[in-house]
Amino acid sequence: MSSFLILYGTGEGQTAKIAERIAATISERGHEASAIDVRDRSDSLTLEAYDAVVVGASIHVGKHQDEVRDFVTENRDALSGMPTAFFQVSLSSANEEKREEAAGYVESFVTETGWHPDRIGQFGGALRFSEYGFLKRLMMKRIAKDILTENRQSKGDIEFTDWDAVDAFAADVAAFVEGRLGVAPDTTEDRAV
């Protein structure tokens, strides 16, 4: 059994939801996984307490959360010495025509931080129209017009996250860590014996 830290930054909650799903999927393999918002981490949190780290951030106005970028930059050396992964949540990832733009955000993050994660995932985010004020709702509709189709109700909340892709990413990260650390997964059947 290995211990995983899933540290994330979120703007409207979708990245938190994805981080929790990643933690649950990794836990199902018999590992210990903790999802923690970068803003809520304790001062005593050390990466040495974990075998692997997954970092997640969302894109808002073309940038990742400063707290996530700062955390990665400050801990780059520790992260480089252990199995790691990065996932990004953005509306661009939900649009086939904008996936290259989404990949560019990841490249910028890697360049800015100097960190090279072992695995990278990109997931579509969500539009929380029910939580937006009038001006933000108009702005978000304009930004997301390419992914909002006639078939979608743009007044209600819309989730673009491919949960099967999230589960596959989490399973891939867990398998990578198991292979790198020489730890076998502890499946439910194994624990029942």
C-alpha positions, 0 to 999 in steps of 0.5 A: 500500500502506498500513500498518495497526496492529491493536492489541488486548486479550484475556482468553482469546485469542479477540480475539487470534485475531480480530485475526490474522484481520483482519490476514491479510485486510487483508494479502491486499489488499496492505497491511502489517498488524501485530497487536499485543497492547496489553500486548506493545507496545514503548515505541517504538510510535508511531501516526505509523508507521501509516496506519490503526489498528484497536483491538480489545477483549473484554468481561469482567464488563461492561468492556473491558481497562483497557490498551486503554481507557487506550491509546485515551484517551492517543492519542485525538488521534492516532487522531482524525486518521487512519482508525480502526476498533474491534472488540469481542468478547463473548458478548452479540454472539453472542446475538440477544437481547443484541446491544443490550447489546453495543452498549451496551458499545461506546457506553460505550467511546466515551463513556469514551475520547472516541474516535469510530472510523470503523468498528465491528465486534462479534463473538461470542467463545468459551467455553474450558471446557477452560481454566477451573477448576471454579468459573469453568466453573460461573460461565461456564455460568450467564452463557452459559446463554442462548446455550448450547442443548441442541444444544451440548456445554457441556463442550467449548470453543465458538467463537461467532465468525462468521468471515465477519463478521470477514472482511467487517469487515476488507475494509470497513475496508481499503476505507474506508482505501483510499478515504480515503487514495486508495490502491488495493488491491494484489491478488494478480493485480496483484502477479503482473503 
